[in-house]
Amino acid sequence: MKSPAYGKPKACVIGWPVAHSRSPLIHRFWLERLKIEGSYELAAVAPAGFPAFVRDLARQGFAGANVTLPHKQTAFELCDVTTTTAACLKVVNTLWIEAGKLCGDNTDAAAFVDALDQDAPGWDANSRTAVVIGAGGAARAIVYALKLRGVRRIFLINRTKERAAELASDFGASIEVMDFADLPVVLAGANLFVNTTSLGMPGQPPLAIDLAPLPPEAVVSDIVYVPLETALIRAAKARGLRAVSGVGMLLHQAVPGFERWFGMKPCVTPELRSLVEADIGAAV
Ligand code: ATR
């Protein structure tokens, strides 16, 4: 266990704002189920105070922390040691202290494929081609994860094409930048379609895409989880396609941190999912 030698292990989520975070709900559920006498707190820390807060984590008795907006890049810069994934993405969402050093990981990438494995088993049986919408931080983590998993061809489409081109140039020839106008053609040969943008969230327009050209075995994934069922997920289900909402990724990204801080690997169970979905449903 990587918890401090004294007292009960504790961790927190650091953000600004942070009140909306579902991380306490998730980690406290696991602490209770696994009968671990630890705690998980909210830490509202403004950008100016973030470096000092993080350097002081161990002294405050924290085994580590989750990091959310707007601190994920600064967290990476502050780390003494990072995982290969975090080093590649230059973004950290999970911190822990090991041998006095601040360590960081990006657990979003693996969480994306873990969610697909759980919610759409066999999704990569013919994992030759994916279509990814967006070119922000989330898209970067997902492209990284898909490449690692062996997806051979990734079509990347973004409103700002230069941003997609920049992402593609960082990942090599298997990423092809396309236009929204190319969608009917690229969808026809795709096994996986992913929305990584914020389109579909409250206050944002929906991602209005005709899914008709997708083959019947294709899986549609949306990283948005507020609302629980986006127009994209509804359209995928209406077409009889397997649809994976963003809740699974939210739950799975929490697993590695919990294991490092509290010493046991927790499971993403239907009970936990229902709890978190009820909380999201109540807030919308
Ligand atoms: P994150 O790090 O969460 O991925 P981000 O870096 O702000 O967030 O990226 C948001 C993504 O959503 C981008 O791909 C963005 O497109 P641009 O690169 O053109 O900005 C996309 N996005 C956000 N609002 C959009 C909209 N109204 N229409 C199309 N794409 C949108």
py3Dmol code that shows the C-alpha trace and the ligand (Angstrom):
import py3Dmol

protein = """\
ATOM      1  CA  MET A   1       0.000   0.000   0.000  1.00  0.00           C
ATOM      2  CA  LYS A   2       1.282   3.471  -0.951  1.00  0.00           C
ATOM      3  CA  SER A   3      -0.538   5.199   1.904  1.00  0.00           C
ATOM      4  CA  PRO A   4       1.329   7.261   4.488  1.00  0.00           C
ATOM      5  CA  ALA A   5       2.907   5.319   7.318  1.00  0.00           C
ATOM      6  CA  TYR A   6       0.723   7.098   9.853  1.00  0.00           C
ATOM      7  CA  GLY A   7      -3.064   7.413  10.196  1.00  0.00           C
ATOM      8  CA  LYS A   8      -5.773   6.278   7.833  1.00  0.00           C
ATOM      9  CA  PRO A   9      -4.997   6.556   4.114  1.00  0.00           C
ATOM     10  CA  LYS A  10      -6.614   9.514   2.439  1.00  0.00           C
ATOM     11  CA  ALA A  11      -6.833  10.920  -1.050  1.00  0.00           C
ATOM     12  CA  CYS A  12      -8.641  13.791  -2.747  1.00  0.00           C
ATOM     13  CA  VAL A  13      -9.689  15.265  -6.063  1.00  0.00           C
ATOM     14  CA  ILE A  14      -8.134  18.640  -6.852  1.00  0.00           C
ATOM     15  CA  GLY A  15     -10.012  20.964  -9.198  1.00  0.00           C
ATOM     16  CA  TRP A  16     -11.285  24.510  -9.672  1.00  0.00           C
ATOM     17  CA  PRO A  17     -14.235  24.309  -9.473  1.00  0.00           C
ATOM     18  CA  VAL A  18     -14.556  20.808  -8.084  1.00  0.00           C
ATOM     19  CA  ALA A  19     -17.970  20.606  -6.398  1.00  0.00           C
ATOM     20  CA  HIS A  20     -19.473  18.795  -9.424  1.00  0.00           C
ATOM     21  CA  SER A  21     -16.910  15.959  -9.279  1.00  0.00           C
ATOM     22  CA  ARG A  22     -18.289  12.422  -8.987  1.00  0.00           C
ATOM     23  CA  SER A  23     -14.934  11.096  -7.768  1.00  0.00           C
ATOM     24  CA  PRO A  24     -15.891  11.233  -4.049  1.00  0.00           C
ATOM     25  CA  LEU A  25     -19.016   9.193  -4.762  1.00  0.00           C
ATOM     26  CA  ILE A  26     -16.996   6.551  -6.597  1.00  0.00           C
ATOM     27  CA  HIS A  27     -14.072   6.276  -4.154  1.00  0.00           C
ATOM     28  CA  ARG A  28     -16.220   6.407  -1.024  1.00  0.00           C
ATOM     29  CA  PHE A  29     -18.371   3.591  -2.459  1.00  0.00           C
ATOM     30  CA  TRP A  30     -15.270   1.427  -2.880  1.00  0.00           C
ATOM     31  CA  LEU A  31     -13.862   2.372   0.538  1.00  0.00           C
ATOM     32  CA  GLU A  32     -17.109   1.269   2.144  1.00  0.00           C
ATOM     33  CA  ARG A  33     -17.536  -1.922   0.108  1.00  0.00           C
ATOM     34  CA  LEU A  34     -13.915  -2.985   0.670  1.00  0.00           C
ATOM     35  CA  LYS A  35     -14.117  -2.021   4.350  1.00  0.00           C
ATOM     36  CA  ILE A  36     -11.070   0.232   4.128  1.00  0.00           C
ATOM     37  CA  GLU A  37     -10.776   2.860   6.825  1.00  0.00           C
ATOM     38  CA  GLY A  38      -9.692   5.613   4.516  1.00  0.00           C
ATOM     39  CA  SER A  39     -11.177   8.843   3.238  1.00  0.00           C
ATOM     40  CA  TYR A  40     -11.572  10.739  -0.020  1.00  0.00           C
ATOM     41  CA  GLU A  41     -12.038  14.515  -0.041  1.00  0.00           C
ATOM     42  CA  LEU A  42     -12.815  17.392  -2.378  1.00  0.00           C
ATOM     43  CA  ALA A  43     -10.006  19.938  -2.698  1.00  0.00           C
ATOM     44  CA  ALA A  44     -11.020  23.203  -4.359  1.00  0.00           C
ATOM     45  CA  VAL A  45      -7.669  24.726  -5.302  1.00  0.00           C
ATOM     46  CA  ALA A  46      -7.255  27.756  -7.596  1.00  0.00           C
ATOM     47  CA  PRO A  47      -4.527  27.578 -10.273  1.00  0.00           C
ATOM     48  CA  ALA A  48      -2.218  29.924  -8.358  1.00  0.00           C
ATOM     49  CA  GLY A  49      -2.254  27.639  -5.322  1.00  0.00           C
ATOM     50  CA  PHE A  50      -2.006  24.332  -7.173  1.00  0.00           C
ATOM     51  CA  PRO A  51       1.792  23.799  -7.213  1.00  0.00           C
ATOM     52  CA  ALA A  52       2.106  24.496  -3.475  1.00  0.00           C
ATOM     53  CA  PHE A  53      -0.873  22.254  -2.667  1.00  0.00           C
ATOM     54  CA  VAL A  54       0.603  19.378  -4.667  1.00  0.00           C
ATOM     55  CA  ARG A  55       4.094  19.742  -3.190  1.00  0.00           C
ATOM     56  CA  ASP A  56       2.481  19.619   0.230  1.00  0.00           C
ATOM     57  CA  LEU A  57       0.322  16.517  -0.457  1.00  0.00           C
ATOM     58  CA  ALA A  58       2.344  14.071   1.650  1.00  0.00           C
ATOM     59  CA  ARG A  59       2.735  16.502   4.543  1.00  0.00           C
ATOM     60  CA  GLN A  60      -1.053  16.934   4.555  1.00  0.00           C
ATOM     61  CA  GLY A  61      -1.323  13.161   4.931  1.00  0.00           C
ATOM     62  CA  PHE A  62      -2.532  12.397   1.408  1.00  0.00           C
ATOM     63  CA  ALA A  63      -1.434   9.182  -0.306  1.00  0.00           C
ATOM     64  CA  GLY A  64      -2.267  10.879  -3.578  1.00  0.00           C
ATOM     65  CA  ALA A  65      -4.946  12.651  -5.564  1.00  0.00           C
ATOM     66  CA  ASN A  66      -7.037  12.858  -8.671  1.00  0.00           C
ATOM     67  CA  VAL A  67      -6.539  15.987 -10.714  1.00  0.00           C
ATOM     68  CA  THR A  68      -9.250  17.562 -12.802  1.00  0.00           C
ATOM     69  CA  LEU A  69      -9.760  20.798 -14.752  1.00  0.00           C
ATOM     70  CA  PRO A  70      -7.877  23.102 -15.035  1.00  0.00           C
ATOM     71  CA  HIS A  71      -4.837  21.447 -13.442  1.00  0.00           C
ATOM     72  CA  LYS A  72      -4.077  18.362 -15.537  1.00  0.00           C
ATOM     73  CA  GLN A  73      -1.211  19.856 -17.554  1.00  0.00           C
ATOM     74  CA  THR A  74       0.395  21.602 -14.571  1.00  0.00           C
ATOM     75  CA  ALA A  75       0.173  18.332 -12.655  1.00  0.00           C
ATOM     76  CA  PHE A  76       2.222  16.669 -15.387  1.00  0.00           C
ATOM     77  CA  GLU A  77       4.842  19.412 -15.216  1.00  0.00           C
ATOM     78  CA  LEU A  78       5.154  19.086 -11.429  1.00  0.00           C
ATOM     79  CA  CYS A  79       5.695  15.312 -11.391  1.00  0.00           C
ATOM     80  CA  ASP A  80       9.124  13.835 -10.608  1.00  0.00           C
ATOM     81  CA  VAL A  81       8.156  10.577 -12.316  1.00  0.00           C
ATOM     82  CA  THR A  82       5.378   9.716 -14.785  1.00  0.00           C
ATOM     83  CA  THR A  83       4.095   6.630 -16.538  1.00  0.00           C
ATOM     84  CA  THR A  84       4.784   6.201 -20.254  1.00  0.00           C
ATOM     85  CA  THR A  85       1.170   7.084 -21.023  1.00  0.00           C
ATOM     86  CA  ALA A  86       1.328  10.359 -19.085  1.00  0.00           C
ATOM     87  CA  ALA A  87       4.686  11.205 -20.661  1.00  0.00           C
ATOM     88  CA  CYS A  88       3.198  10.716 -24.114  1.00  0.00           C
ATOM     89  CA  LEU A  89       0.002  12.686 -23.417  1.00  0.00           C
ATOM     90  CA  LYS A  90       1.702  15.355 -21.224  1.00  0.00           C
ATOM     91  CA  VAL A  91      -1.370  15.336 -18.998  1.00  0.00           C
ATOM     92  CA  VAL A  92      -1.794  13.755 -15.565  1.00  0.00           C
ATOM     93  CA  ASN A  93      -5.077  12.950 -13.790  1.00  0.00           C
ATOM     94  CA  THR A  94      -3.754  10.706 -10.991  1.00  0.00           C
ATOM     95  CA  LEU A  95      -0.981  11.522  -8.501  1.00  0.00           C
ATOM     96  CA  TRP A  96       0.676   9.459  -5.798  1.00  0.00           C
ATOM     97  CA  ILE A  97       3.774   9.679  -3.635  1.00  0.00           C
ATOM     98  CA  GLU A  98       6.369   6.952  -3.884  1.00  0.00           C
ATOM     99  CA  ALA A  99       9.708   7.051  -2.061  1.00  0.00           C
ATOM    100  CA  GLY A 100       9.152  10.769  -1.507  1.00  0.00           C
ATOM    101  CA  LYS A 101       8.699  11.433  -5.212  1.00  0.00           C
ATOM    102  CA  LEU A 102       5.577  12.859  -6.851  1.00  0.00           C
ATOM    103  CA  CYS A 103       4.392  10.325  -9.436  1.00  0.00           C
ATOM    104  CA  GLY A 104       1.730  10.780 -12.091  1.00  0.00           C
ATOM    105  CA  ASP A 105      -0.353   8.739 -14.500  1.00  0.00           C
ATOM    106  CA  ASN A 106      -2.991   9.441 -17.111  1.00  0.00           C
ATOM    107  CA  THR A 107      -5.653   6.808 -16.534  1.00  0.00           C
ATOM    108  CA  ASP A 108      -8.146   8.177 -19.088  1.00  0.00           C
ATOM    109  CA  ALA A 109      -6.588   6.359 -22.028  1.00  0.00           C
ATOM    110  CA  ALA A 110      -6.793   2.867 -20.536  1.00  0.00           C
ATOM    111  CA  ALA A 111     -10.209   3.692 -19.046  1.00  0.00           C
ATOM    112  CA  PHE A 112     -11.594   4.295 -22.518  1.00  0.00           C
ATOM    113  CA  VAL A 113     -10.759   0.775 -23.729  1.00  0.00           C
ATOM    114  CA  ASP A 114     -11.627  -0.774 -20.347  1.00  0.00           C
ATOM    115  CA  ALA A 115     -15.124   0.716 -20.690  1.00  0.00           C
ATOM    116  CA  LEU A 116     -15.449  -0.635 -24.228  1.00  0.00           C
ATOM    117  CA  ASP A 117     -14.276  -4.071 -23.067  1.00  0.00           C
ATOM    118  CA  GLN A 118     -16.879  -4.092 -20.310  1.00  0.00           C
ATOM    119  CA  ASP A 119     -19.806  -2.501 -22.148  1.00  0.00           C
ATOM    120  CA  ALA A 120     -19.236  -3.826 -25.679  1.00  0.00           C
ATOM    121  CA  PRO A 121     -17.182  -7.018 -25.312  1.00  0.00           C
ATOM    122  CA  GLY A 122     -15.487  -8.101 -28.519  1.00  0.00           C
ATOM    123  CA  TRP A 123     -15.589  -4.534 -29.901  1.00  0.00           C
ATOM    124  CA  ASP A 124     -12.079  -4.996 -31.270  1.00  0.00           C
ATOM    125  CA  ALA A 125     -12.570  -8.433 -32.782  1.00  0.00           C
ATOM    126  CA  ASN A 126     -12.285  -6.753 -36.176  1.00  0.00           C
ATOM    127  CA  SER A 127     -10.567  -3.695 -34.841  1.00  0.00           C
ATOM    128  CA  ARG A 128      -9.246  -2.386 -38.066  1.00  0.00           C
ATOM    129  CA  THR A 129     -10.858   1.008 -38.388  1.00  0.00           C
ATOM    130  CA  ALA A 130     -12.140   3.710 -36.028  1.00  0.00           C
ATOM    131  CA  VAL A 131     -13.613   7.133 -36.701  1.00  0.00           C
ATOM    132  CA  VAL A 132     -12.833   9.687 -33.997  1.00  0.00           C
ATOM    133  CA  ILE A 133     -14.524  13.104 -33.802  1.00  0.00           C
ATOM    134  CA  GLY A 134     -12.533  15.848 -32.025  1.00  0.00           C
ATOM    135  CA  ALA A 135      -8.881  16.743 -31.532  1.00  0.00           C
ATOM    136  CA  GLY A 136      -8.641  17.988 -27.931  1.00  0.00           C
ATOM    137  CA  GLY A 137      -7.086  16.354 -24.881  1.00  0.00           C
ATOM    138  CA  ALA A 138      -9.707  13.618 -24.747  1.00  0.00           C
ATOM    139  CA  ALA A 139      -9.179  12.759 -28.421  1.00  0.00           C
ATOM    140  CA  ARG A 140      -5.430  12.519 -27.822  1.00  0.00           C
ATOM    141  CA  ALA A 141      -5.883  10.029 -24.970  1.00  0.00           C
ATOM    142  CA  ILE A 142      -8.343   7.962 -26.989  1.00  0.00           C
ATOM    143  CA  VAL A 143      -6.210   7.866 -30.143  1.00  0.00           C
ATOM    144  CA  TYR A 144      -3.264   6.776 -27.974  1.00  0.00           C
ATOM    145  CA  ALA A 145      -5.353   4.006 -26.393  1.00  0.00           C
ATOM    146  CA  LEU A 146      -6.747   2.784 -29.694  1.00  0.00           C
ATOM    147  CA  LYS A 147      -3.293   2.612 -31.266  1.00  0.00           C
ATOM    148  CA  LEU A 148      -1.956   0.721 -28.258  1.00  0.00           C
ATOM    149  CA  ARG A 149      -4.837  -1.723 -28.571  1.00  0.00           C
ATOM    150  CA  GLY A 150      -3.962  -2.411 -32.182  1.00  0.00           C
ATOM    151  CA  VAL A 151      -6.620  -0.477 -34.089  1.00  0.00           C
ATOM    152  CA  ARG A 152      -4.940  -0.185 -37.449  1.00  0.00           C
ATOM    153  CA  ARG A 153      -6.610   2.777 -39.070  1.00  0.00           C
ATOM    154  CA  ILE A 154      -8.032   5.880 -37.381  1.00  0.00           C
ATOM    155  CA  PHE A 155      -9.915   8.582 -39.253  1.00  0.00           C
ATOM    156  CA  LEU A 156      -9.801  11.836 -37.327  1.00  0.00           C
ATOM    157  CA  ILE A 157     -12.363  14.589 -37.954  1.00  0.00           C
ATOM    158  CA  ASN A 158     -12.429  17.944 -36.159  1.00  0.00           C
ATOM    159  CA  ARG A 159     -14.067  21.334 -36.634  1.00  0.00           C
ATOM    160  CA  THR A 160     -10.602  22.929 -36.659  1.00  0.00           C
ATOM    161  CA  LYS A 161      -8.766  20.761 -39.145  1.00  0.00           C
ATOM    162  CA  GLU A 162      -5.280  22.056 -38.270  1.00  0.00           C
ATOM    163  CA  ARG A 163      -5.717  20.768 -34.731  1.00  0.00           C
ATOM    164  CA  ALA A 164      -6.540  17.307 -36.071  1.00  0.00           C
ATOM    165  CA  ALA A 165      -3.508  17.476 -38.349  1.00  0.00           C
ATOM    166  CA  GLU A 166      -1.280  18.349 -35.393  1.00  0.00           C
ATOM    167  CA  LEU A 167      -2.612  15.428 -33.360  1.00  0.00           C
ATOM    168  CA  ALA A 168      -2.197  13.078 -36.319  1.00  0.00           C
ATOM    169  CA  SER A 169       1.400  14.161 -36.900  1.00  0.00           C
ATOM    170  CA  ASP A 170       2.205  13.223 -33.293  1.00  0.00           C
ATOM    171  CA  PHE A 171       0.886   9.689 -33.766  1.00  0.00           C
ATOM    172  CA  GLY A 172       2.085   8.610 -37.200  1.00  0.00           C
ATOM    173  CA  ALA A 173       0.719   7.423 -40.472  1.00  0.00           C
ATOM    174  CA  SER A 174      -2.174   5.301 -39.216  1.00  0.00           C
ATOM    175  CA  ILE A 175      -4.113   8.475 -38.366  1.00  0.00           C
ATOM    176  CA  GLU A 176      -5.828  10.072 -41.352  1.00  0.00           C
ATOM    177  CA  VAL A 177      -7.372  13.523 -41.089  1.00  0.00           C
ATOM    178  CA  MET A 178     -10.697  13.828 -42.889  1.00  0.00           C
ATOM    179  CA  ASP A 179     -13.560  16.329 -43.233  1.00  0.00           C
ATOM    180  CA  PHE A 180     -17.110  16.021 -41.912  1.00  0.00           C
ATOM    181  CA  ALA A 181     -18.155  15.753 -45.585  1.00  0.00           C
ATOM    182  CA  ASP A 182     -16.185  12.481 -45.816  1.00  0.00           C
ATOM    183  CA  LEU A 183     -18.229  10.848 -43.037  1.00  0.00           C
ATOM    184  CA  PRO A 184     -20.564   8.738 -45.218  1.00  0.00           C
ATOM    185  CA  VAL A 185     -17.538   7.079 -46.830  1.00  0.00           C
ATOM    186  CA  VAL A 186     -15.412   6.542 -43.718  1.00  0.00           C
ATOM    187  CA  LEU A 187     -18.359   5.347 -41.602  1.00  0.00           C
ATOM    188  CA  ALA A 188     -19.140   2.614 -44.110  1.00  0.00           C
ATOM    189  CA  GLY A 189     -15.876   0.855 -43.278  1.00  0.00           C
ATOM    190  CA  ALA A 190     -15.678   1.590 -39.548  1.00  0.00           C
ATOM    191  CA  ASN A 191     -15.887  -0.828 -36.607  1.00  0.00           C
ATOM    192  CA  LEU A 192     -15.934   1.946 -34.026  1.00  0.00           C
ATOM    193  CA  PHE A 193     -17.245   5.515 -33.971  1.00  0.00           C
ATOM    194  CA  VAL A 194     -16.219   7.804 -31.091  1.00  0.00           C
ATOM    195  CA  ASN A 195     -17.313  11.298 -30.079  1.00  0.00           C
ATOM    196  CA  THR A 196     -14.572  12.930 -27.982  1.00  0.00           C
ATOM    197  CA  THR A 197     -16.007  16.465 -28.158  1.00  0.00           C
ATOM    198  CA  SER A 198     -18.303  18.225 -25.724  1.00  0.00           C
ATOM    199  CA  LEU A 199     -21.110  18.258 -28.309  1.00  0.00           C
ATOM    200  CA  GLY A 200     -24.257  16.789 -26.752  1.00  0.00           C
ATOM    201  CA  MET A 201     -23.610  18.229 -23.292  1.00  0.00           C
ATOM    202  CA  PRO A 202     -26.133  20.660 -21.769  1.00  0.00           C
ATOM    203  CA  GLY A 203     -25.834  24.030 -23.488  1.00  0.00           C
ATOM    204  CA  GLN A 204     -24.061  22.516 -26.492  1.00  0.00           C
ATOM    205  CA  PRO A 205     -25.632  21.466 -29.776  1.00  0.00           C
ATOM    206  CA  PRO A 206     -25.916  17.705 -30.350  1.00  0.00           C
ATOM    207  CA  LEU A 207     -23.423  15.889 -32.543  1.00  0.00           C
ATOM    208  CA  ALA A 208     -25.791  15.547 -35.470  1.00  0.00           C
ATOM    209  CA  ILE A 209     -24.389  12.764 -37.605  1.00  0.00           C
ATOM    210  CA  ASP A 210     -26.224  10.265 -39.773  1.00  0.00           C
ATOM    211  CA  LEU A 211     -25.087   6.855 -38.500  1.00  0.00           C
ATOM    212  CA  ALA A 212     -26.863   4.995 -41.323  1.00  0.00           C
ATOM    213  CA  PRO A 213     -23.644   4.126 -43.223  1.00  0.00           C
ATOM    214  CA  LEU A 214     -22.071   2.270 -40.231  1.00  0.00           C
ATOM    215  CA  PRO A 215     -21.951  -1.512 -40.577  1.00  0.00           C
ATOM    216  CA  PRO A 216     -24.411  -3.353 -38.268  1.00  0.00           C
ATOM    217  CA  GLU A 217     -21.634  -4.724 -36.003  1.00  0.00           C
ATOM    218  CA  ALA A 218     -20.102  -1.275 -35.377  1.00  0.00           C
ATOM    219  CA  VAL A 219     -19.927   0.152 -31.848  1.00  0.00           C
ATOM    220  CA  VAL A 220     -20.741   3.810 -31.115  1.00  0.00           C
ATOM    221  CA  SER A 221     -19.028   5.443 -28.135  1.00  0.00           C
ATOM    222  CA  ASP A 222     -19.650   8.884 -26.647  1.00  0.00           C
ATOM    223  CA  ILE A 223     -17.368  10.237 -23.910  1.00  0.00           C
ATOM    224  CA  VAL A 224     -20.153  12.607 -22.819  1.00  0.00           C
ATOM    225  CA  TYR A 225     -22.002  11.320 -19.729  1.00  0.00           C
ATOM    226  CA  VAL A 226     -24.141  14.354 -18.898  1.00  0.00           C
ATOM    227  CA  PRO A 227     -26.816  13.673 -20.037  1.00  0.00           C
ATOM    228  CA  LEU A 228     -26.554   9.917 -19.582  1.00  0.00           C
ATOM    229  CA  GLU A 229     -28.089   9.328 -22.983  1.00  0.00           C
ATOM    230  CA  THR A 230     -26.960  11.804 -25.633  1.00  0.00           C
ATOM    231  CA  ALA A 231     -28.677  12.215 -28.980  1.00  0.00           C
ATOM    232  CA  LEU A 232     -25.771  10.255 -30.483  1.00  0.00           C
ATOM    233  CA  ILE A 233     -26.271   7.292 -28.133  1.00  0.00           C
ATOM    234  CA  ARG A 234     -30.026   7.403 -28.787  1.00  0.00           C
ATOM    235  CA  ALA A 235     -29.461   7.399 -32.538  1.00  0.00           C
ATOM    236  CA  ALA A 236     -27.047   4.441 -32.252  1.00  0.00           C
ATOM    237  CA  LYS A 237     -29.543   2.432 -30.224  1.00  0.00           C
ATOM    238  CA  ALA A 238     -32.355   3.339 -32.620  1.00  0.00           C
ATOM    239  CA  ARG A 239     -30.223   1.852 -35.389  1.00  0.00           C
ATOM    240  CA  GLY A 240     -29.685  -1.307 -33.342  1.00  0.00           C
ATOM    241  CA  LEU A 241     -25.962  -0.622 -32.839  1.00  0.00           C
ATOM    242  CA  ARG A 242     -24.111  -1.258 -29.597  1.00  0.00           C
ATOM    243  CA  ALA A 243     -23.743   2.087 -27.800  1.00  0.00           C
ATOM    244  CA  VAL A 244     -21.309   2.934 -24.992  1.00  0.00           C
ATOM    245  CA  SER A 245     -21.859   6.094 -22.925  1.00  0.00           C
ATOM    246  CA  GLY A 246     -19.146   8.079 -21.160  1.00  0.00           C
ATOM    247  CA  VAL A 247     -20.040   6.772 -17.697  1.00  0.00           C
ATOM    248  CA  GLY A 248     -17.915   3.662 -18.129  1.00  0.00           C
ATOM    249  CA  MET A 249     -14.799   5.726 -18.827  1.00  0.00           C
ATOM    250  CA  LEU A 250     -15.538   7.933 -15.801  1.00  0.00           C
ATOM    251  CA  LEU A 251     -15.750   4.849 -13.561  1.00  0.00           C
ATOM    252  CA  HIS A 252     -12.741   3.006 -14.985  1.00  0.00           C
ATOM    253  CA  GLN A 253     -10.391   6.023 -14.810  1.00  0.00           C
ATOM    254  CA  ALA A 254     -10.799   5.910 -11.029  1.00  0.00           C
ATOM    255  CA  VAL A 255      -9.580   2.314 -10.595  1.00  0.00           C
ATOM    256  CA  PRO A 256      -5.757   2.742 -10.806  1.00  0.00           C
ATOM    257  CA  GLY A 257      -5.687   5.651  -8.348  1.00  0.00           C
ATOM    258  CA  PHE A 258      -7.752   3.821  -5.766  1.00  0.00           C
ATOM    259  CA  GLU A 259      -5.480   0.791  -6.042  1.00  0.00           C
ATOM    260  CA  ARG A 260      -2.332   2.877  -5.542  1.00  0.00           C
ATOM    261  CA  TRP A 261      -3.649   4.891  -2.585  1.00  0.00           C
ATOM    262  CA  PHE A 262      -5.634   2.240  -0.747  1.00  0.00           C
ATOM    263  CA  GLY A 263      -3.899  -0.986  -1.790  1.00  0.00           C
ATOM    264  CA  MET A 264      -6.808  -2.939  -3.283  1.00  0.00           C
ATOM    265  CA  LYS A 265      -7.999  -3.065  -6.885  1.00  0.00           C
ATOM    266  CA  PRO A 266     -11.705  -2.175  -6.946  1.00  0.00           C
ATOM    267  CA  CYS A 267     -14.308  -3.379  -9.468  1.00  0.00           C
ATOM    268  CA  VAL A 268     -16.648  -1.366 -11.636  1.00  0.00           C
ATOM    269  CA  THR A 269     -19.882  -3.112 -10.646  1.00  0.00           C
ATOM    270  CA  PRO A 270     -23.458  -2.593 -11.871  1.00  0.00           C
ATOM    271  CA  GLU A 271     -24.256  -1.284  -8.368  1.00  0.00           C
ATOM    272  CA  LEU A 272     -21.608   1.449  -8.603  1.00  0.00           C
ATOM    273  CA  ARG A 273     -22.743   2.359 -12.096  1.00  0.00           C
ATOM    274  CA  SER A 274     -26.378   2.680 -10.940  1.00  0.00           C
ATOM    275  CA  LEU A 275     -25.306   4.891  -8.046  1.00  0.00           C
ATOM    276  CA  VAL A 276     -23.334   7.249 -10.275  1.00  0.00           C
ATOM    277  CA  GLU A 277     -25.980   7.257 -13.008  1.00  0.00           C
ATOM    278  CA  ALA A 278     -28.644   8.156 -10.442  1.00  0.00           C
ATOM    279  CA  ASP A 279     -26.478  11.053  -9.240  1.00  0.00           C
ATOM    280  CA  ILE A 280     -25.973  12.317 -12.803  1.00  0.00           C
ATOM    281  CA  GLY A 281     -29.666  11.857 -13.596  1.00  0.00           C
ATOM    282  CA  ALA A 282     -30.678  13.835 -10.514  1.00  0.00           C
ATOM    283  CA  ALA A 283     -28.374  16.713 -11.452  1.00  0.00           C
ATOM    284  CA  VAL A 284     -29.560  17.199 -15.062  1.00  0.00           C
TER     285      VAL A 284
END
"""
ligand_1 = """\
31
ATR
P -10.881 18.223 -24.095
O -9.497 18.416 -23.554
O -11.906 17.914 -23.063
O -10.916 17.273 -25.247
P -10.770 20.631 -25.728
O -9.288 20.511 -25.836
O -11.374 21.962 -25.455
O -11.344 19.674 -24.578
O -11.417 20.004 -27.051
C -12.762 20.049 -27.305
C -13.065 19.378 -28.643
O -14.463 19.564 -28.917
C -12.325 19.971 -29.811
O -12.103 18.955 -30.768
C -13.318 21.002 -30.330
O -13.146 21.354 -31.674
P -12.103 22.544 -32.074
O -10.726 21.943 -31.994
O -12.496 22.929 -33.444
O -12.315 23.643 -31.054
C -14.607 20.247 -30.162
N -15.780 21.120 -30.098
C -16.196 21.846 -29.038
N -17.326 22.550 -29.361
C -17.605 22.247 -30.662
C -18.628 22.646 -31.575
N -19.611 23.493 -31.219
N -18.612 22.121 -32.827
C -17.634 21.245 -33.188
N -16.637 20.846 -32.378
C -16.620 21.328 -31.128
"""
view = py3Dmol.view(width=600, height=400)
view.addModel(protein, "pdb")
view.setStyle({"model": 0}, {"cartoon": {"style": "trace"}})
view.addModel(ligand_1, "xyz")
view.setStyle({"model": 1}, {"stick": {}})
view.zoomTo()
view.show()
